[in-house]
């Protein structure tokens, strides 16, 4: 492996604030925010929108979408009165 051409590969915590879960792994991503992990060390933290703890495929629950307004607008525009 050539020296000096690869990015820094270090431990990072990925956190899903909506689901209240976090996991420690290694990545090349960097972050200014840090978090103290359960082992007492401080690691950079990256907040993600969706993780396996909140994704409908893994949880078996679908997300609630505001379809009422969309359906009503569709019916007003294209529906019969």
JOCOR-V94751 format. One record per pair of residues at least 12 apart in sequence whose ideal C-beta (glycine too) atoms are under 7 Angstrom apart, sorted by the first residue. I is the first residue (numbers start at 1). J is the second residue. Records with the same first field share a line. If there is no record, write none. Layout:
# JOCOR-V94751
I = J + J
This chain:
# JOCOR-V94751
7 = 28
8 = 28
9 = 26 + 28
10 = 26
11 = 24 + 26 + 43
12 = 25 + 26 + 27 + 29 + 43 + 44 + 46
13 = 35 + 37 + 43 + 45
14 = 46 + 48
15 = 45 + 47
16 = 48 + 51 + 53 + 54
17 = 47
18 = 54
19 = 51 + 53 + 54
21 = 51 + 53
24 = 37 + 43
29 = 46
30 = 44
31 = 44 + 45 + 46
33 = 45
